């Protein structure tokens, strides 16, 4: 295996994952670079990895979540209504949704990202997460419901 053929082809998917977590293009680029560096540092393990994409996605997710946690400490989850009921702008709503997804336990957070952001099939998700397709469907439904309920709470009650 070599870096050019085994790692680089996953760059775009890693970027989309990082962007979905950090919600910042520059941060996402940094996450991808850090992921590539960490993969290179662990190149001795490459031959023993069954699913290179899943391995890289996990590294990327962990790095992105660490960056996101640092950003979250700087701003509260609760939107600032300024005393009005005006609808939130799209960026703010996406940021809230992203933060709610990040708070889901594994594998619920991964399921939403893999299906709704990456567009993977149920079969691909099951293979990547080592679940059955039925488990994927049930867990994805639960994850979406949980995010929907929490999002509606925030939007309607400012919690």
Legacy VTK file of the C-alpha trace (Angstrom):
# vtk DataFile Version 3.0
C-alpha trace
ASCII
DATASET POLYDATA
POINTS 159 float
0.000 0.000 0.000
1.092 3.527 -0.655
-0.138 6.920 0.483
-1.150 8.146 -2.983
-3.360 5.156 -3.793
-4.551 4.108 -0.333
-5.075 7.374 1.553
-5.435 10.323 -0.835
-8.517 9.013 -2.679
-10.488 9.447 0.578
-9.597 13.140 0.960
-12.908 14.556 -0.336
-15.020 12.289 1.844
-12.856 13.154 4.866
-13.294 16.844 4.108
-17.090 16.516 3.937
-17.123 14.672 7.246
-14.848 17.250 8.890
-16.928 20.114 7.504
-20.149 18.531 8.771
-18.676 18.443 12.265
-16.717 21.704 12.440
-19.013 23.791 10.211
-15.936 25.771 9.173
-14.037 25.262 5.898
-10.636 26.250 7.274
-11.053 24.024 10.330
-12.179 21.159 8.090
-9.042 21.524 5.966
-6.939 21.426 9.122
-8.754 18.303 10.273
-8.091 16.563 6.946
-4.412 17.501 7.079
-4.179 16.210 10.657
-5.940 13.010 9.589
-3.511 12.484 6.725
-0.571 13.125 9.033
-1.869 10.704 11.652
-2.470 8.061 8.959
1.078 8.538 7.666
2.501 8.213 11.170
0.635 4.912 11.538
1.574 3.541 8.090
3.031 0.392 9.670
-0.574 -0.614 10.477
-1.935 -0.194 6.925
-1.571 -3.835 5.894
-3.622 -5.007 8.867
-6.519 -2.602 8.209
-9.570 -4.288 6.658
-11.441 -1.099 5.702
-9.135 1.854 5.039
-12.032 4.269 4.531
-13.661 3.378 7.855
-10.303 3.669 9.638
-9.623 7.109 8.122
-13.173 8.299 8.820
-12.815 7.340 12.485
-9.525 9.238 12.789
-11.067 12.244 11.031
-14.180 12.148 13.207
-12.141 12.076 16.416
-9.945 14.987 15.359
-12.945 17.013 14.150
-14.892 16.385 17.356
-11.912 17.554 19.408
-11.764 20.762 17.363
-15.527 21.189 17.638
-15.414 20.816 21.419
-12.916 23.655 21.576
-15.202 25.811 19.426
-18.255 24.876 21.514
-16.563 26.112 24.667
-16.423 29.525 23.028
-20.137 29.767 22.175
-23.274 28.470 23.917
-25.687 25.987 22.304
-28.674 28.202 23.031
-29.496 30.601 20.211
-29.817 34.252 21.126
-33.350 35.376 20.309
-32.778 39.057 21.121
-36.333 39.124 22.447
-37.928 38.289 19.086
-39.487 35.280 17.481
-37.692 35.893 14.163
-36.608 32.703 12.397
-32.971 31.737 12.761
-30.721 32.036 9.773
-29.751 28.860 7.949
-26.153 28.806 9.256
-27.308 29.021 12.860
-29.853 26.231 12.354
-27.243 24.004 10.723
-24.841 24.749 13.543
-27.440 23.742 16.131
-28.250 20.533 14.232
-24.573 19.707 13.901
-23.968 20.231 17.594
-26.937 18.013 18.469
-25.611 15.268 16.188
-22.195 15.566 17.825
-23.793 14.956 21.220
-25.352 11.655 20.128
-23.645 8.502 21.383
-21.914 6.194 18.904
-23.034 4.749 16.548
-26.048 7.094 16.295
-23.877 10.096 15.378
-22.056 8.105 12.703
-25.295 6.794 11.213
-26.675 10.277 10.600
-23.430 11.461 9.036
-22.977 8.386 6.864
-26.567 8.383 5.559
-27.604 12.042 5.496
-24.259 13.664 4.699
-22.254 10.994 2.883
-25.244 9.305 1.253
-24.137 5.751 2.011
-26.610 2.920 1.540
-27.884 0.915 4.494
-25.705 -1.984 3.372
-22.574 0.187 3.210
-23.332 1.641 6.628
-23.879 -1.821 8.090
-20.544 -3.027 6.718
-18.659 0.029 7.915
-20.142 -0.007 11.421
-20.339 -3.812 11.722
-24.107 -3.809 12.284
-26.981 -5.551 10.550
-29.035 -3.568 8.064
-32.027 -3.840 10.396
-29.971 -2.376 13.244
-28.878 0.447 10.957
-32.489 1.292 10.100
-33.679 1.190 13.718
-30.719 3.139 15.131
-30.889 5.733 12.351
-34.590 6.275 13.038
-33.880 6.708 16.757
-31.020 9.106 16.069
-33.119 11.264 13.755
-35.997 11.321 16.247
-33.709 12.352 19.086
-32.139 15.163 17.052
-35.578 16.320 15.852
-36.977 16.444 19.392
-33.993 18.338 20.786
-33.921 20.732 17.839
-37.632 21.506 18.222
-37.105 22.116 21.926
-34.351 24.624 21.206
-36.241 26.337 18.399
-39.538 26.608 20.264
-38.423 27.042 23.827
-34.907 28.435 23.585
-33.521 25.593 25.726
LINES 1 160
159 0 1 2 3 4 5 6 7 8 9 10 11 12 13 14 15 16 17 18 19 20 21 22 23 24 25 26 27 28 29 30 31 32 33 34 35 36 37 38 39 40 41 42 43 44 45 46 47 48 49 50 51 52 53 54 55 56 57 58 59 60 61 62 63 64 65 66 67 68 69 70 71 72 73 74 75 76 77 78 79 80 81 82 83 84 85 86 87 88 89 90 91 92 93 94 95 96 97 98 99 100 101 102 103 104 105 106 107 108 109 110 111 112 113 114 115 116 117 118 119 120 121 122 123 124 125 126 127 128 129 130 131 132 133 134 135 136 137 138 139 140 141 142 143 144 145 146 147 148 149 150 151 152 153 154 155 156 157 158
